[in-house]
C-alpha cells in the first residue's frame, strides 16, 4: 500500500496508535509553520492532517511517553503535549 503526502519538513516522527506526530522546525520564532503536526494515519493510503501544534523554538525531536508527546527544541527546552482521548 502506498500513500503520498507532504512530510512537513519533519526532523522526527513518533506514532501513538493511529496518530503520527511530526517535529517540524520553524526557521525562526516568528515562523508559524513549525511545531508538531498530528496526522491521522488510520488509513495509510489517505493520511489526514488533524492539527498543527505551535511549539516555540525549532522543534527537532519527539518522544512518546505514557500517551504524551515530548517535543525538544534547539534551546534544550522540552514541551509536553498531552493528548485528549
Secondary structure by P-SEA (a helix, b strand, c coil): cbbbbbccccccccccccbbbbbbbbcccccccccbbbbbcccccbbbbcbbbbbccccccccccccbbbbbccccbbbbbbbcc
